[in-house]
Amino acid sequence: MNDAIVLPALTSLGEIGQPLRRKEDQRLLTGRGRFSDDFSLPGQVYAAIVRSPHPHARIAHIDRAEAAAMPGVLAVLTGRDCAADGLKPIPHNPVPQTRYDLKLTGPGGGPIFIGPQMLLPADKVRHVGEAVAIVIANTAARAQDAAERVAVEYEELPWVARIEDALAPGAPAIWEEVPDNVLVDTHFGDADATERAFASADQIVEMVFHIGRVTGVPMEPRAALGHWDATTGRYTLWAGSGGPVRQKTELAAVLGTPPEQVRVVSLDVGGNLARATGSMSNPAWCCGPRAGLAARSNTPRPVPRCF
């Protein structure tokens, strides 16, 4: 048995272990918090999102004529508008980068394929709820009503919902660049020594672990208010976030503008849980580039959106 570890008295550890009076409660409990949806600007308009009901489908056609003709609708944008405007994919860097992390590689030791996530796809959808169009209107209700009038024609493609099925031979490929759906395949350690250890073991226990879906469920949904200053060409995004510097960098990359032309304001956050750090969290679309897309449309007015 290890020797007992004797800890010094708590008083010698400064503030560690000591009760501390919270400083923010009175302001938040009296309604003086500054969350994303608390910000508003004169003349702002509103965005509503059209999402795919299919997990895997080709986008055959998007008819936005009826939605565009509805009262108060200022724009109906699709993936083709993103491409025409030169907007770039959302930058992703899921591979650990510190010197202490295991170095992951793709199959055969090559680079890991990172699928280019466009703000609005023009070719096909790859998960249920993927955004395919955005409607801008002068009220939130009108934007939502018009979004329901956007007619999207899909060609459904084969799909699977279990990881084991996605790895099976002949499974439908989400990305054509990765026909077997295997993105990471890395080996660490001494394989021969490991085999010898198992061969000489008195008992071997094998188990299959199932990890259910996990996601952060904060009180505040993803929300953003985006503004583009046509005079200076500068973008400002108000969005609760645990990583505004990262959002600024990623948003600038998507918009193709220098980072000094982008400002991200994050004050109070109604729960982060790692889903409000970058410009994209989980399979949902990011707030910042979408607000920038709206600002870059023919309606350069502040555009808020709550998800």
C-alpha positions as CSV (number, residue, x, y, z in Angstrom):
1,M,0.0,0.0,0.0
2,N,1.2,3.5,-0.8
3,D,2.2,5.7,2.1
4,A,-0.5,8.2,3.2
5,I,-0.2,11.7,1.6
6,V,-0.3,14.4,4.2
7,L,-1.8,17.6,2.9
8,P,-1.0,21.0,4.4
9,A,-3.7,22.9,6.2
10,L,-6.1,24.6,3.9
11,T,-5.3,28.0,5.2
12,S,-1.8,27.6,3.7
13,L,-3.3,27.1,0.2
14,G,-4.6,30.6,-0.2
15,E,-8.1,30.6,-1.7
16,I,-8.2,26.9,-2.5
17,G,-10.9,25.2,-0.4
18,Q,-12.2,28.4,1.0
19,P,-15.8,29.6,0.6
20,L,-16.0,32.5,-1.8
21,R,-18.9,34.9,-2.2
22,R,-20.1,34.9,-5.8
23,K,-20.0,38.3,-7.5
24,E,-22.3,37.8,-10.5
25,D,-25.5,36.6,-8.9
26,Q,-27.2,39.9,-8.1
27,R,-26.7,41.2,-11.6
28,L,-28.0,38.1,-13.2
29,L,-30.9,37.5,-10.8
30,T,-32.2,41.0,-11.3
31,G,-32.3,40.8,-15.1
32,R,-29.2,42.7,-15.9
33,G,-27.4,39.9,-17.7
34,R,-26.1,40.6,-21.3
35,F,-26.8,37.4,-23.3
36,S,-26.8,37.2,-27.0
37,D,-30.5,37.7,-27.5
38,D,-30.4,40.8,-25.3
39,F,-28.5,42.7,-28.0
40,S,-30.4,44.6,-30.7
41,L,-29.5,47.3,-33.2
42,P,-31.7,49.8,-35.0
43,G,-33.1,48.4,-38.3
44,Q,-32.2,44.8,-37.6
45,V,-33.8,42.0,-39.6
46,Y,-34.2,38.4,-38.7
47,A,-33.1,35.0,-40.0
48,A,-34.8,31.6,-40.2
49,I,-33.2,28.4,-41.3
50,V,-34.5,25.7,-43.7
51,R,-33.1,22.3,-42.6
52,S,-33.0,18.9,-44.2
53,P,-35.3,16.2,-42.9
54,H,-33.0,13.5,-44.5
55,P,-29.7,12.1,-43.1
56,H,-28.2,11.7,-46.6
57,A,-29.7,13.2,-49.8
58,R,-28.7,15.1,-52.9
59,I,-30.1,18.6,-53.3
60,A,-31.9,18.4,-56.6
61,H,-33.6,21.8,-56.6
62,I,-34.5,24.6,-54.2
63,D,-37.5,26.7,-55.2
64,R,-37.5,29.9,-53.3
65,A,-39.9,32.0,-55.4
66,E,-42.9,31.7,-53.1
67,A,-40.9,32.5,-50.0
68,A,-39.2,35.4,-51.7
69,A,-42.5,36.9,-52.6
70,M,-44.0,36.9,-49.1
71,P,-44.4,40.2,-47.2
72,G,-41.4,41.4,-45.3
73,V,-39.0,38.9,-46.9
74,L,-35.7,40.6,-48.0
75,A,-33.6,37.6,-49.2
76,V,-33.7,33.8,-49.5
77,L,-30.1,32.5,-49.7
78,T,-28.8,29.0,-50.7
79,G,-25.5,27.2,-51.1
80,R,-25.2,28.6,-54.6
81,D,-25.2,32.1,-53.1
82,C,-22.4,31.1,-50.8
83,A,-20.4,29.9,-53.7
84,A,-21.1,33.0,-55.8
85,D,-20.1,35.2,-52.9
86,G,-16.8,33.3,-52.5
87,L,-17.5,32.2,-48.9
88,K,-15.1,29.6,-47.7
89,P,-15.7,26.4,-45.7
90,I,-15.8,26.6,-41.9
91,P,-12.3,25.9,-40.6
92,H,-12.1,22.7,-38.5
93,N,-9.1,21.4,-36.6
94,P,-10.3,18.3,-34.6
95,V,-6.8,16.8,-34.2
96,P,-5.1,17.4,-30.9
97,Q,-2.1,19.7,-31.3
98,T,-0.2,19.8,-28.0
99,R,3.1,18.0,-27.6
100,Y,1.5,15.8,-25.0
101,D,-1.3,14.5,-27.2
102,L,-1.1,11.2,-29.2
103,K,-0.4,12.1,-32.8
104,L,-3.3,10.9,-34.9
105,T,-3.1,10.1,-38.6
106,G,-5.3,8.9,-41.4
107,P,-5.2,5.3,-42.8
108,G,-1.7,4.4,-43.8
109,G,-0.1,7.2,-41.8
110,G,-1.4,9.9,-44.1
111,P,-3.2,13.1,-43.2
112,I,-6.7,13.0,-41.8
113,F,-9.4,14.0,-44.2
114,I,-11.5,16.9,-42.9
115,G,-14.7,17.4,-44.9
116,P,-15.2,20.9,-46.2
117,Q,-18.3,22.2,-44.3
118,M,-19.8,25.0,-46.3
119,L,-22.2,27.4,-44.7
120,L,-25.0,26.1,-46.9
121,P,-24.2,23.0,-49.0
122,A,-25.0,23.1,-52.7
123,D,-24.6,19.4,-53.5
124,K,-26.0,17.2,-50.8
125,V,-26.9,17.0,-47.1
126,R,-25.0,14.7,-44.8
127,H,-27.1,14.8,-41.6
128,V,-30.6,15.4,-40.4
129,G,-31.1,19.1,-39.7
130,E,-28.3,20.3,-42.0
131,A,-29.1,23.9,-43.1
132,V,-29.9,24.2,-46.8
133,A,-31.3,27.8,-47.0
134,I,-31.6,30.9,-44.9
135,V,-34.5,33.4,-45.1
136,I,-34.1,37.1,-44.1
137,A,-37.2,39.1,-43.2
138,N,-38.1,42.2,-41.3
139,T,-39.7,40.2,-38.4
140,A,-38.8,36.8,-36.9
141,A,-42.3,35.5,-37.5
142,R,-42.2,36.4,-41.2
143,A,-38.8,34.8,-41.6
144,Q,-40.1,31.6,-40.1
145,D,-43.3,31.6,-42.2
146,A,-41.3,32.1,-45.3
147,A,-38.8,29.4,-44.4
148,E,-41.7,27.0,-44.4
149,R,-42.5,28.0,-48.0
150,V,-39.1,27.2,-49.4
151,A,-39.5,24.0,-51.4
152,V,-36.5,21.7,-51.5
153,E,-36.4,18.7,-53.8
154,Y,-34.2,15.9,-52.5
155,E,-32.9,12.7,-54.0
156,E,-32.6,10.4,-51.0
157,L,-29.3,8.5,-50.8
158,P,-28.6,5.3,-48.8
159,W,-27.7,5.9,-45.1
160,V,-26.9,4.1,-41.9
161,A,-27.2,5.3,-38.3
162,R,-24.8,3.0,-36.5
163,I,-21.0,3.3,-36.5
164,E,-20.6,-0.5,-36.9
165,D,-22.8,-0.3,-40.0
166,A,-20.9,2.6,-41.5
167,L,-17.6,0.6,-41.2
168,A,-19.1,-2.5,-43.0
169,P,-18.0,-3.2,-46.5
170,G,-20.3,-1.6,-49.0
171,A,-21.7,1.0,-46.6
172,P,-22.7,4.3,-48.1
173,A,-19.9,6.8,-48.1
174,I,-20.6,10.2,-46.6
175,W,-17.7,11.8,-48.4
176,E,-16.6,10.5,-51.8
177,E,-13.0,11.1,-50.7
178,V,-13.3,8.5,-47.9
179,P,-15.1,5.6,-49.5
180,D,-14.8,3.4,-46.4
181,N,-15.8,6.1,-43.9
182,V,-12.5,5.6,-42.0
183,L,-10.9,9.0,-41.1
184,V,-8.5,8.0,-38.4
185,D,-6.5,4.8,-38.2
186,T,-3.4,5.1,-36.0
187,H,-1.3,2.5,-34.2
188,F,0.7,3.3,-31.0
189,G,3.1,1.2,-29.0
190,D,4.8,-2.1,-29.5
191,A,2.4,-4.4,-31.3
192,D,4.5,-7.5,-30.9
193,A,5.0,-7.0,-27.2
194,T,1.3,-6.5,-26.7
195,E,0.5,-9.7,-28.5
196,R,3.0,-11.6,-26.3
197,A,1.5,-10.1,-23.2
198,F,-2.0,-11.3,-24.2
199,A,-0.6,-14.7,-25.2
200,S,0.9,-15.2,-21.7
201,A,-2.0,-13.8,-19.7
202,D,-3.8,-16.1,-17.4
203,Q,-7.1,-14.5,-18.3
204,I,-8.3,-12.2,-21.0
205,V,-11.5,-10.1,-20.6
206,E,-13.2,-8.8,-23.8
207,M,-15.9,-6.2,-23.6
208,V,-17.8,-4.0,-26.1
209,F,-18.6,-0.5,-24.9
210,H,-21.5,1.5,-26.2
211,I,-21.3,5.2,-25.7
212,G,-24.6,7.0,-26.1
213,R,-25.1,10.4,-27.7
214,V,-23.9,13.2,-25.5
215,T,-24.4,16.9,-26.0
216,G,-24.4,20.0,-24.0
217,V,-27.9,21.3,-23.1
218,P,-27.5,24.8,-21.8
219,M,-30.4,27.2,-21.1
220,E,-29.3,29.6,-23.8
221,P,-29.6,28.3,-27.3
222,R,-27.0,29.2,-30.0
223,A,-27.7,32.8,-30.8
224,A,-26.0,35.6,-32.7
225,L,-26.4,39.1,-33.9
226,G,-24.3,40.1,-36.9
227,H,-23.6,43.5,-38.4
228,W,-21.7,44.6,-41.4
229,D,-20.6,48.2,-41.7
230,A,-20.7,49.0,-45.4
231,T,-18.5,52.0,-45.0
232,T,-15.6,50.4,-43.2
233,G,-16.2,46.8,-44.4
234,R,-16.0,45.7,-40.8
235,Y,-18.0,42.8,-39.3
236,T,-19.2,42.7,-35.7
237,L,-20.7,39.6,-34.2
238,W,-22.4,39.5,-30.8
239,A,-22.6,35.9,-29.6
240,G,-22.1,34.2,-26.3
241,S,-19.0,32.1,-26.5
242,G,-16.1,30.6,-24.5
243,G,-13.8,31.3,-27.4
244,P,-14.3,34.7,-29.1
245,V,-10.8,34.9,-30.4
246,R,-11.2,31.5,-32.2
247,Q,-14.6,32.6,-33.6
248,K,-13.0,35.8,-34.9
249,T,-10.3,33.9,-36.7
250,E,-12.6,31.3,-38.1
251,L,-15.2,33.9,-39.2
252,A,-12.5,35.9,-40.9
253,A,-11.4,32.8,-42.8
254,V,-14.9,32.0,-44.0
255,L,-15.6,35.6,-45.1
256,G,-12.2,35.9,-46.7
257,T,-11.4,39.1,-44.9
258,P,-8.5,40.1,-42.6
259,P,-9.0,39.2,-38.9
260,E,-8.7,42.9,-38.0
261,Q,-11.9,43.5,-39.9
262,V,-13.8,41.2,-37.6
263,R,-14.9,41.9,-34.1
264,V,-16.6,39.3,-31.8
265,V,-18.3,40.4,-28.6
266,S,-19.1,37.8,-26.0
267,L,-20.4,38.9,-22.6
268,D,-22.6,36.6,-20.5
269,V,-23.0,33.0,-21.7
270,G,-26.0,30.9,-20.7
271,G,-24.0,27.7,-20.5
272,N,-21.1,26.8,-22.8
273,L,-20.5,23.0,-22.3
274,A,-18.0,23.1,-25.2
275,R,-20.8,23.9,-27.8
276,A,-20.2,27.6,-28.0
277,T,-16.5,27.8,-28.4
278,G,-15.8,27.7,-32.1
279,S,-17.8,28.8,-35.1
280,M,-19.3,25.3,-35.3
281,S,-20.3,23.0,-32.4
282,N,-21.8,19.5,-32.9
283,P,-23.5,19.1,-36.3
284,A,-25.2,22.4,-36.0
285,W,-24.3,25.4,-38.2
286,C,-22.2,28.2,-36.7
287,C,-23.8,31.5,-35.8
288,G,-21.0,33.8,-37.0
289,P,-20.6,33.0,-40.6
290,R,-24.4,32.8,-41.1
291,A,-24.7,36.3,-39.7
292,G,-21.9,37.4,-42.0
293,L,-23.6,35.7,-44.9
294,A,-26.8,37.7,-44.2
295,A,-24.8,40.9,-43.8
296,R,-23.1,40.3,-47.1
297,S,-26.4,39.8,-48.9
298,N,-28.4,42.6,-50.6
299,T,-29.7,43.6,-47.1
300,P,-26.7,44.9,-45.2
301,R,-28.6,45.4,-42.0
302,P,-28.0,43.8,-38.6
303,V,-29.2,40.2,-38.6
304,P,-29.9,38.3,-35.4
305,R,-30.7,34.6,-35.1
306,C,-31.5,32.2,-32.3
307,F,-31.3,28.5,-32.8
